[in-house]
Amino acid sequence: MTFKKICKIIAIIAAICALAAAAYYAVKKLTDKDEPEYFDDNDFFECNNDLEIVEVKDEPEEEPKEEKKAKKANKKAE
C-alpha cells in the first residue's frame, strides 16, 4: 500500500465519522424535549427578602367643596 492510498482510507473513515456525528446531533436536536431552565435569583444579585410594601396614591386628594367655595369668596373679596 502506498502512502496516498492510506491517506485516502483515513480520509474516508473520518468523513463517515463526521456524517454519523452530524446525523446523531440532528436526531438528538429534533427529538429532544424542551425543558425549562430555572435560575435562582440569588445567583444574580444579593436579595433581601425583608421588603417593605409602600402604597402610593397617584391621584391628589380633592379638597372639600366648602373649602373651595371659601377660597373663591376670599379671592373675590380681595
C-alpha positions in Angstrom: 0.0 0.0 0.0 1.2 3.4 -0.8 1.1 6.5 1.4 -1.6 8.1 -0.8 -3.9 5.1 -0.6 -3.6 5.1 3.3 -4.4 8.8 3.4 -7.5 8.3 1.3 -8.7 5.4 3.5 -8.2 7.6 6.6 -10.0 10.5 5.0 -13.0 8.2 4.0 -13.2 6.9 7.6 -13.0 10.5 9.0 -15.8 11.6 6.6 -18.0 8.7 7.6 -17.5 9.5 11.3 -18.4 13.2 10.6 -21.6 12.2 8.8 -22.5 9.8 11.6 -21.9 12.6 14.2 -23.9 15.1 12.2 -26.8 12.6 11.9 -26.7 11.8 15.6 -26.7 15.6 16.5 -29.6 16.3 14.1 -31.7 13.5 15.5 -30.9 14.4 19.1 -31.7 18.1 18.5 -35.1 17.3 16.8 -36.3 14.8 19.3 -35.0 16.4 22.5 -37.7 17.7 24.8 -37.6 21.4 25.7 -37.1 21.6 29.4 -37.4 24.9 31.1 -34.3 26.3 32.6 -34.7 27.5 36.2 -32.5 30.1 37.8 -32.0 31.1 41.4 -32.3 34.9 41.8 -29.6 34.8 44.5 -27.1 33.8 41.8 -27.5 37.2 40.1 -27.8 39.7 42.9 -28.0 39.9 46.6 -31.6 39.7 47.7 -33.0 41.0 50.9 -36.4 39.3 51.3 -37.5 41.7 54.0 -39.1 44.1 51.6 -41.5 46.9 52.7 -44.5 47.4 50.5 -45.5 51.1 50.3 -48.7 52.1 48.5 -48.6 55.4 46.6 -51.8 57.2 45.6 -51.4 58.6 42.1 -54.4 60.9 42.3 -54.2 64.0 44.5 -56.8 64.3 47.2 -59.6 66.7 46.4 -60.5 69.5 48.7 -63.9 69.5 50.2 -66.4 71.7 48.3 -66.8 74.1 51.3 -63.1 74.9 51.3 -63.2 75.6 47.6 -66.1 78.0 48.0 -64.4 79.8 50.9 -61.2 80.2 48.8 -63.2 81.6 45.9 -65.0 84.0 48.2 -61.7 85.2 49.7 -60.3 85.9 46.2 -63.4 87.9 45.3 -63.2 89.9 48.5 -59.6 90.9 47.7 
